[in-house]
Amino acid sequence: MADPKETINIENVVASTGIGQELDLQSVAMDLEGADYDPEQFPGLVYRTQDPKSAALIFRSGKIVCTGAKSTEDVHQSLRIVFDKLRELNIQVDEEPEIVVQNIVTSADLGENLNLNAIAVGLGLENIEYEPEQFPGLVYRLDEPDVVALLFGSGKLVITGGKEPEDAEKAVDQIVSRLDDLGLLTD
């Protein structure tokens, strides 16, 4: 069996930051080229960066959430672009505002089909949710690392809740180890 850790792919990194002051989003939207602001639809202003690709959700409180980035480096680079754009509008932004990664969503592939019914029984009901009529995946809550993994019958995984990329590797190791112990992996 190939190492499933080699299939890990970061799908989305969500991070938050703030500039420590309230903003008049209407006026920022008018001055910031490419900004989308429709308070009827969403309370924040949406500003997309192209390189790296991400979306910054800027709120009146001065809080900013960056989503859609494919790495933690991309988050930092995208937010630097946003901070520079705000500075160009004469909005006071600290030199290096603190950026906190809230969630890293990754995918991986165990490389074989899974019997989700057997896994649900084997892992025990306290850590899993599995209702195939509602959702085709099994939801597995891990304690260490503190993430949630979605396991699909195809052997594909989605891991969410990580704070650093290594959390996905630890989660994959943990899942492979548990399924192996239960005799639920064929290789």
ABEGO torsion letter per residue (X at the ends): XBBAAAABBBABBBBBBBAGBBBBAAAAAAABBGBBBBAAABABBBBBBAOBBBBBBBBAAGBBBBBGBABAAAAAAAAAAAAAAAAAAGBBBBABBBBBBABBBBBBBAGBBBBAAAAAAAAEAAABBBBAAABABBBBBBAOBBBBBBBBAAGBBBBBGBABAAAAAAAAAAAAAAAAAAGABAX
